[in-house]
Amino acid sequence: MTIVLKPETYRAILEKLKSDRYSTADEVVQTALKLLEERDRLLDQQPNPTSIEEFHAKVKELTDTFSEGIVAVDPTTVA
């Protein structure tokens, strides 16, 4: 199989090989693909918009409470 790389991608692979962390270009590409799969998995687990809206509402509630000087503190957690 032949793969055509952009010059900057080729240089990036060469730099990784120079670091002695990787011994072959295939190892560099395999590592990059594993990281890409992990990134995709994490992106698939992102909260849905309802969760984000709930999060923003909670942040606003806490910000408003703090700005009013009303802060609830659990005395068992204060050192």
Secondary structure, DSSP 8 states (H G I E B T S, - for coil): ------HHHHHHHHHHHHTTS-SSHHHHHHHHHHHHHHHHHHHHT---HHHHHHHHHHHHHHHHHHHTT-----GGG--
